[in-house]
Amino acid sequence: MSYLLLLLTLFSYTTRKQQNPLVNTRWEYKVNEDCINYVYFKENNDYEDYNCEITYPFSGKYEFKKDTIYLIEIDFISDLPENTKKDIKSRMKGIIQNDQLKFFDREDFIDEKWVKPKLNPIPEIFYKKVNHEKKIKK
């Protein structure tokens, strides 16, 4: 019985890995010589979006709908040190083509609904998939 359970667990893990080709991939955008932003896709649809200009790793969940990828940022509700509560902050929409990731839309989550920001439209930036797999702490 335990042998069968082990086989089912391994099959489930292998199948899940095959179904999501983004797991353990890293996509980079070179801001300048000393600054590289990246998006790193983890297991369980988690991601890390590192912004080198403010040296901060945003994180959240990602999902696919047709050919569009959605990055849903989950972060602290305030910058106060005593705050430990997290909530949904924003959603980025992007598309992956030819080993490039391009974000084309951003919405903020305000009063329980998605709202387009009035300022700061998404600049045309392409993240390139890098070949090495870099493990980042979960």
N, C-alpha and C positions, 0 to 999 in steps of 0.2 A: 504494500500500500504506500509506504513512504517513497519507494522508487518511482511509482506512478505520479505521486505528488511532485517530486523533483522534476520529472520529465515535463509535466504540465507547466510548472513554473518557468523552466528554461524555454519552452516553446512560446509561452506568453511574452517573456522578455524579448526573445529574438524577433517575434512577429512585430512587437511594438517598435523596436529599433528600426526594422525594415520599413515600417509605414511612415516614419518621419525622418526624411533625409537631412533635415536641418540640425538635428541633435549633434552637439559638439562641433558646430561650424562657427567660424568667426569671420565677420565682415568689417572691413576697415575703410575709413575715410581720412586721408592725410590733410590735416588743417594747415600745418607747416612742418618744417624739418624736425621740430621738437615736440610736436603735438599730433597724436593720432586718436581719433574717435573710433569706437568699435561697438558692434552689436554681437553678442555671443549667445547662441541658442543652446539651451540646456535641455535635459530630460523633463518630462512632465509639463511641457509647454511653458517652461520658465525661460526668461531671457535676462541679460544684463546689457544695458546701453550706457557705455562709459563716455562721458563728455570730458575731454582732456583740458578744455579751456576753464572749466570750473572744478576740475579734478573730483568729479562725483559720479558714482555708478548708479544710474536709475535702474529699476528692475520692475518686473511684472510678469504678465502672462501674454502669450501670443496664440493666435488662431488663424486658420485659413478659411476664406469663403470664396469659392471659385478660384480665380487667379490672384486674389488680393490677400495680403498678409496684414493682420491687425496686431499692433503692439499696444497692450493696455497697461499703462504705467500705474503701479501701486506704490505709494510713497507715504511718508509721514504727513499727517494733516496740518502740522505746523512746524516751524523751525525751532521752537523752544526746546531746550535740552531735556526738560522733564516729560515731554510728549513721547509716547510710545505707540500711539494708535495710528494705524495705516488705513488708507482708503484709496479708491480709484481717483486718479488725478487727470489723466488725459489718454487719448487714443491716437496713434499714428497709423496711417494707411500707406501701404507700399506694395510694390510689385517686384518680383525677381525675374530677371531675364538675362541669359548669357553670363552667369556668375556675377551679376551686378544687382544690387538692391537699391531701389530708388523710392524714397518716400514722396508722396504727392499730396497728402492731406493730413491735417491735424485738427483735433477737436478736444476741448476741455470738458470735463464732467462737472457741471455746476447745477446745483439744485435738482439732482437726480435726472438730468438730461444732458445730451451731448450738444455742445455749443461751439460754433466756429469762432476762433479768436478774431477780433477786429483788426489787430495789428500783427506784424511779423508773419507774412506768408511763408510757406515752406520754400526755401531756396532749392534750386536744382542741384542736388548733391547725390553722387553715386557712390555707394559703398561697394568695395570689391571683395569678393570671397578670397580669403587667404588659404593657402594649401595646408599649413600646419594646424594640427589640433592642439589647442592650448586649454588645459583644464583650469578652470577658475573656481575658487572656493564657493561652495553653495551656501 
